């Protein structure tokens, strides 16, 4: 069975920063291919959604979407069409000015969210609201928006999450 993780980076991030590198290592151990598209050409979240949906993922039986900040928004909007096995969202940029969507219909019930109490970019209440509406697992930790201080905890949770998605 061919399995794929697609990591969607944030607005001012790069495709292969610390988070995707750490999560790619976990994914490969779990037998998943891992890609991280480069969205740096535009900070328009809906343009990024179109780029993600333009990827040919037809050869994969199991897809997991991962996103950080704006990338979490991109993952969640695209999930309505892709119907992934799971959504793993990091400091999701939900309910913010300039984002077209404020209502979501994720194509999966398997959703896990990490957010920092000290996040000054996206209010923690936004993650809680989304998780309440979609019955998602929420991890609120003492971290800032980038969540790099809790990367080992997140990587451990991601390993378990991928195991659940593969089952």
N, C-alpha and C positions, 0 to 999 in steps of 0.2 A: 504494500500500500504506500503510495506516495503522499508525504505529508509536508506541508509548507507553513512557515511563519513569515508573515509580512510585517515588518516594523515600520511605523510611520513616525518620522521625527517631528519635533516641534517647530514653531515659527522661526526662531533664531538659532536653531540647532543644525547639526550636520548629520548626514545619514549614518556615519560610523563613529559616533562619540562613545563615551564610557558606557552608557546604558545599553545601546544595541550590541556593543562588543561583548558585554557580560551576558546578555540574554541569548546571543547567538551561540555562545559556548554551551549554554544549558540546552538550547534547542538541538544542537548537533548531537549531544549525548543522548537525547531522547529520540533520535532518528528523524528529525525534521530538517528539511532544507530551510535556509534563512536568507531572506532578502531584505534590503533596506533601500527603497527608492529615494532618489535625490529630488527633493521638492524645492530646492533653494531658488529656483527661477521665479517663484511667485509666493507672496505671503497671503494670497487669497485662498481661504480654506476650501471653498467650493471648486476652485480650479484644481486643487490637490485631490479632491474626491474624484474628479473626472480622470485625472492621471492614474489614480489607483484602479479605477474601474476599467481603464484601457489596458491593464496588464492581462496577458493571456494566462489564466490559472486553470484552464480546462483540464490539464493533465494531472491535477491533484485531487485526491479523494478526501483529504482532510486539510482544511485551511484554518489557521488561527491568526487573527488580526491583533496586533499590538500597537499602541499609540501613546505618545507622550505629548501632553498639552494640546496644541492644535492638531497634532497627529492622532490624539484620542478622538477628537471630534471627527476627523477624516475617517478613521477606522469605523466609528459608530454609524456614520451616515452611509458609508459604503457597505456596511454589514447588512443593510436592508436588502441589498441585491446579491451580495456574495454569499450570504447565509453561512458564516463560518461556524466551526465547531466551538469556538470561544472567542471572547473579547477580553484582552488584558490591557487595562487602561491606567495610565500614569498621569496624575495631576490633570485630569481631563478639562479642556477649555470649553465648558458647557455654559450656556445662558449668558454669554458675553456680548457686548455691543459689537456690531460689525459681522456677526455670524448669522447666516440666513436662517438656520434651523434652531428652534427652541423646543421642538417636540421630536422624539426619536422613537423608532420602531426597530430596535436591534434584531437582526436575523437569528438570534440565539438567546437562550435563557442562561447560558454559561458565561457569566460576566464577573470579572474581578477588578476592583478599583483600588489603587493606592493613591493617597493624598496626604499632604503635609499640613499639620496644624499651623505652621509658620508661613504658609504659602501667601505671598503678597501679590501674586499675579492673578490667581483664580481662587476665589474665596472657598474655604472648606465646605461651606453650606451648599455650594453648587454641586459638589460631589455627593453629598448626603442626599440632596433632592433627587438627583438622577438615580442613585442606588435605591432610594425608597420607591420611586416610580417603577423601577424595573427589577426589584427584588435581587439586586446584585450584592455580592460580598464586598464590603468596604473595610479597608485597612487605613485608619487614621493614625499617623505616626508623627513624632516630634521631628519634623524636617521642613525644609523650605521647598520652593516650587520645583527645583531640579531633582530633589530626593536622592542625591548621590550619597548622602550620609547613611542611608538605609539600603543601599544597593545590594549588599549581601543578603539581607532579609527578603528583599524583593526577588532576588535570583532563586532563593530557596522556594519561595511561594510559586514562582514561575515553573519550576521543575515539577512540583506537585500538580499545578494547573495543566501543564502539557500532558502529564500522565493521565489526568482525568479526561482530557480531550481525545487522547488516543484510544481510550477504553471503549 
